[in-house]
Amino acid sequence: VPMGVLNCMKYLMFTFNVLVFAGGTCLLGVGIWVAVDPAGFQDIVGAKAVLRAGAHLLLALGIALSLLGFLGCCGALRRSRPLLLV
């Protein structure tokens, strides 16, 4: 495989993982916002239990996606197979 193709794949994987990291960070931010100030979202969601569960779900997904995106970025830059398999 030519070296140019490997470099292109490395940067494409890095870009994709940056997007995953950014999406996870946004979910984490919204989860924190809903957990701290639920009054603004109670008009949209009628039940408090659903709002609390949704906030915790957003927090968990945000943390997981941010961690996966970060490890993917590190794995793409270092060409580390174990980090990319995570």
Long-range contacts (C-beta under 8 A, 24 or more apart in sequence): 10-76, 10-77, 10-79, 11-76, 13-72, 13-75, 13-76, 13-84, 14-73, 14-76, 14-77, 16-72, 17-68, 17-69, 17-70, 17-72, 17-73, 17-75, 17-76, 18-69, 18-73, 19-69, 20-65, 20-68, 20-69, 20-72, 21-65, 21-66, 21-69, 21-70, 21-72, 21-73, 22-69, 23-65, 23-69, 24-61, 24-62, 24-63, 24-64, 24-65, 24-66, 24-67, 24-68, 24-69, 25-62, 25-66, 26-62, 27-58, 27-61, 27-62, 27-65, 28-58, 28-59, 28-62, 28-63, 28-66, 29-62, 30-58, 30-62, 31-55, 31-56, 31-57, 31-58, 31-59, 31-60, 31-61, 31-62, 32-59, 34-58, 35-59
